Amino acid sequence: MDYYKVQLDENDMPKKWYNIVPDLKTPLEPPVNPATGKVATAAELEPIFAKELIRQEMSMEQYIDIPAEVLDLYKLFRPNPLRRAVNLEKYLKTPAKIYYKYEGESPTGSHKTNSSIPQVYYNMKQGSQRLTTETGAGQWGSALAFACNHFGLECMIYMVRSSFAQKPHRKTLMNLWNGKVAASPSNLTEYGRRVLKETPDTPGTLGIAISEAVEDALSTPNTRYTLGSVLNHVMLHQTIIGLETQKQFEMIEDYPDYVIACCGGGSNFGGLAFPFVKDKMNKNLDTQIIAVEPESCPSLTQGEYRYDFGDTGQLTPKLKMYTLGCEFVPPSMHAGGLRYHGCSPIISNLYADKIITAEALGQKDVFNAGVLFSQTEGITAAPESTHAICSAINKAIECKKTGEEKTIVFNLSGHGLLDMTYYQEFLEGKIV
Ligand SMILES: *Cc1c(COP(=O)(O)O)cnc(C)c1O
């Protein structure tokens, strides 16, 4: 019998996150304080981040308990089913089995709430009253606003200017949850004013918006900064996705040959992939674990592996990662959430060690895949997620050629119901 959905009972939701850092083959290189040229200490990070998040960032424990208050809020949308794309398989006439996790069921329509909830919770516990952040496509900003509103903190979001103009409804969603939103670069920070003076027409970047949010946090009392991707603690929180997926595969006695997700800063990829990476390393499996990035912002496939700043203003500690350079301004494109110059240090480490692979796909191909998925499976994916769909379809088509009955799982990181202008442009033939 074919399963459409593999349901995990609410009580079987994982109660710990998985920390891959102690399991890495090559030890992870730590963040460096650019002012001293030395490893950044916990004390140096405390003005920016909540203490518990710094502890998690540096932790060598394999599993970390999810607090009860966080589990309770997760239950609004977790566990989500492991879905099988039966109609897509039939359309493709592939012998492959295509499964996916749909993170678009969360209140904000993406996986970002898996980390915004614990980040706000630990800040609330420590007495932070206000949080700042950046947002590209608006997904992380809305996830942070949702969690801040729940736990009673103020929320200030610097939204990349090109997205601010293109996604008015994302802003409404943030406002609905009492978040304040400024188009970045803004005149609210010294760094923003400087960028506006030098390049008045810039579309903005995540790197610029991070600089603004960090400056705001450092210069405002009781305020801390939060990041929606890249850092170890964000990857940690997202592993709830892969841990659920593993349990669901156990229930149907199957196991993926391919694990696929789109990769911007890397959090939805890491979230799905890390538990499978662990298996691959421990049990010597040949699972193919693939990070998919856009051709226009190919940090893993085209970047250099070196220390670089996380932001354009060079306020953050330096991270060892694959990077296109912190000054790189990616073209303004549809998958706004993938417009980041760098990639998670953990994912970079796994990529350098060849435990995972990466591929870059073009805009037109991924949109075609998104349209086909919407028509067959009924879910209209976020432009970011269409990268994963496209890669999964390509693998399923290969299986058709070889006749192999492989099992594919991918992360459908979010829905695209606030991205309709892009689908409209695509249908009108304006995306080439
Ligand atoms: C933010 C976002 C991404 C990219 O960020 P990662 O940290 O790489 O996951 C991908 N998909 C969606 C739907 C997003 O909101």
The ligand as a MOL file (V3000), in Angstrom:
LIG
                    3D

  0  0  0     0  0            999 V3000
M  V30 BEGIN CTAB
M  V30 COUNTS 15 15 0 0 0
M  V30 BEGIN ATOM
M  V30 1 C 14.7540 31.4310 4.8260 0
M  V30 2 C 14.2850 30.4020 3.9340 0
M  V30 3 C 15.1900 29.5770 3.2460 0
M  V30 4 C 16.6750 29.7630 3.2640 0
M  V30 5 O 17.2690 29.7370 4.5050 0
M  V30 6 P 18.0670 28.4670 5.0600 0
M  V30 7 O 18.6390 28.9500 6.3270 0
M  V30 8 O 19.0750 28.1000 4.0370 0
M  V30 9 O 17.0540 27.4050 5.2750 0
M  V30 10 C 14.6670 28.5620 2.4570 0
M  V30 11 N 13.3410 28.3790 2.3280 0
M  V30 12 C 12.4390 29.1710 2.9530 0
M  V30 13 C 10.9830 28.9170 2.7640 0
M  V30 14 C 12.8890 30.1950 3.7840 0
M  V30 15 O 12.0110 30.9540 4.4230 0
M  V30 END ATOM
M  V30 BEGIN BOND
M  V30 1 1 1 2
M  V30 2 1 2 3
M  V30 3 2 2 14
M  V30 4 1 3 4
M  V30 5 2 3 10
M  V30 6 1 4 5
M  V30 7 1 5 6
M  V30 8 2 6 7
M  V30 9 1 6 8
M  V30 10 1 6 9
M  V30 11 1 10 11
M  V30 12 2 11 12
M  V30 13 1 12 13
M  V30 14 1 12 14
M  V30 15 1 14 15
M  V30 END BOND
M  V30 END CTAB
M  END
